Amino acid sequence: MSLIRSITHGVENLTAGARRSVARARLESEHRSLQRRHGQALQALGERVQELVVANALPDDGLGAHLAEVRNAEMLIAAKAAEIEQTRDQDEPPEG
């Protein structure tokens, strides 16, 4: 009888651990989803601010430096994407 209790207790512990893992994974997934939504909202806000500053509908008030930083980051990202594409082209075997 002790063996059966031990096995039952072990299975219960495994089941409880699996439930906790699933619950934690669900919470982490929800957290990542909320972080993505937050990032998307910030991006949309930044794009709108940039549009308003460029259209002179919003005073610069120091936003120019931030906008320049954003533009610089966009240029660096585009350059890196082009560099990645170039390495892909070099890795592909020649046709024929």
C-alpha positions in Angstrom: 0.0 0.0 0.0 2.9 2.4 0.7 4.2 1.9 -2.8 0.8 2.9 -4.3 0.6 6.0 -2.0 4.2 7.0 -3.0 3.4 6.6 -6.7 0.1 8.5 -6.3 1.8 11.3 -4.4 4.5 11.5 -7.1 1.9 11.7 -9.9 0.0 14.4 -7.9 3.2 16.4 -7.5 4.0 16.1 -11.3 0.4 17.1 -12.2 0.6 20.1 -9.8 4.0 21.1 -11.3 2.7 20.8 -14.8 -0.4 23.0 -13.9 1.9 25.7 -12.4 4.1 25.6 -15.5 1.2 25.9 -17.8 -0.3 28.8 -15.8 3.1 30.5 -15.7 3.6 30.1 -19.5 0.1 31.6 -20.0 0.9 34.6 -17.9 4.3 35.1 -19.6 2.5 34.9 -23.0 0.0 37.5 -21.9 2.8 39.7 -20.5 4.7 39.5 -23.9 1.4 40.3 -25.7 0.9 43.4 -23.5 4.5 44.5 -24.1 4.0 44.2 -27.8 0.8 46.3 -27.6 2.6 48.9 -25.5 5.4 49.0 -28.0 3.0 49.4 -30.9 1.1 52.2 -29.1 4.4 54.0 -28.5 5.4 53.6 -32.1 2.1 55.0 -33.3 2.4 57.9 -30.9 5.9 58.6 -32.0 4.9 58.5 -35.7 2.1 60.9 -35.0 4.3 63.3 -33.1 6.8 63.2 -35.9 4.1 64.0 -38.5 2.8 66.9 -36.4 6.3 68.4 -35.8 7.2 68.1 -39.5 3.9 69.8 -40.4 4.6 72.6 -37.9 1.4 71.7 -36.1 3.3 70.9 -32.9 6.1 73.0 -31.5 9.5 71.4 -31.6 10.1 72.0 -27.9 13.2 69.8 -27.9 11.6 67.0 -30.0 14.0 67.7 -32.9 16.8 65.9 -31.2 14.6 62.9 -30.5 13.3 62.9 -34.0 16.9 63.1 -35.4 17.8 60.1 -33.2 14.8 58.2 -34.6 15.7 59.0 -38.2 19.3 58.0 -37.5 18.2 54.7 -36.0 16.0 54.1 -39.1 18.9 54.7 -41.4 21.1 52.3 -39.4 18.4 49.7 -39.5 18.0 50.1 -43.3 21.7 49.9 -43.8 21.9 46.7 -41.7 19.0 45.2 -43.6 20.8 45.9 -46.9 24.0 44.3 -45.4 22.0 41.2 -44.5 20.6 41.0 -47.9 24.0 41.3 -49.4 25.3 38.4 -47.3 22.3 36.3 -48.4 23.1 37.0 -52.0 26.7 35.9 -51.5 25.6 32.7 -49.7 23.3 31.6 -52.5 24.9 29.2 -55.0 25.2 30.5 -58.6 22.4 29.4 -60.9 23.3 27.2 -63.9 
